């Protein structure tokens, strides 16, 4: 949805072009939409390093959750 704020000032998107303002600025910034698709991220050899980093980050997050859970059990007198 595009919101018009005056003559040629708007926020939102129109046909693949996004308009937005940054905090602390009254300027309207325009950019085109783009980037890799979900299928490219999952299958392309170019993104193999990204997938490896995502997997490592997910494992680290799970490990952190387990530590918090175990700390809670230990302080409650369960261990």
C-alpha positions in Angstrom: 0.0 0.0 0.0 1.4 3.4 -1.0 0.7 6.4 1.2 1.1 9.8 -0.5 2.5 12.5 1.7 2.5 15.4 -0.8 3.7 16.1 -4.3 5.9 13.1 -5.2 6.3 12.1 -1.5 5.0 8.7 -0.7 5.7 5.5 1.2 5.0 2.0 0.1 5.6 0.2 -3.2 4.5 0.5 -6.8 5.4 -2.1 -9.4 8.6 -3.4 -7.8 9.8 0.0 -6.5 9.6 0.7 -2.8 9.5 4.2 -1.2 10.3 4.7 2.5 11.6 7.3 5.0 14.3 6.8 7.5 14.0 7.7 11.2 15.2 11.2 11.8 15.0 12.2 8.1 12.2 13.7 6.1 13.7 12.5 2.8 11.8 9.8 0.8 14.1 7.0 -0.3 13.3 4.9 -3.4 14.7 1.4 -4.1 13.9 -1.5 -6.4 12.9 -4.9 -5.0 15.3 -7.7 -5.5 17.5 -10.4 -4.0 17.7 -14.2 -4.2 14.5 -16.3 -4.3 13.7 -19.0 -1.7 14.5 -21.7 -4.3 17.9 -20.1 -5.1 18.8 -20.0 -1.4 17.9 -23.6 -1.0 19.5 -25.1 -4.1 22.1 -22.9 -5.7 25.8 -23.8 -5.1 26.5 -20.0 -4.8 24.6 -20.0 -1.5 26.2 -23.1 0.0 28.3 -21.0 2.4 25.2 -19.1 3.5 23.3 -22.3 4.2 26.3 -23.6 6.3 26.3 -20.4 8.3 22.5 -20.6 8.9 22.8 -24.2 10.1 25.6 -23.3 12.5 23.7 -20.3 13.8 20.6 -22.5 14.4 22.7 -25.0 16.3 24.2 -22.3 18.4 20.7 -20.9 19.2 19.4 -24.4 20.2 22.4 -24.9 22.4 21.8 -21.6 24.2 18.1 -22.6 24.8 19.2 -25.9 26.3 21.7 -24.1 28.6 19.0 -21.7 29.8 16.6 -24.7 30.5 19.3 -26.6 32.3 20.2 -23.6 34.4 16.6 -23.2 35.4 16.3 -26.8 36.4 19.6 -26.6 38.4 18.6 -23.5 40.3 15.2 -25.0 41.1 16.9 -28.0 42.8 16.3 -30.5 40.1 19.9 -31.3 39.4 
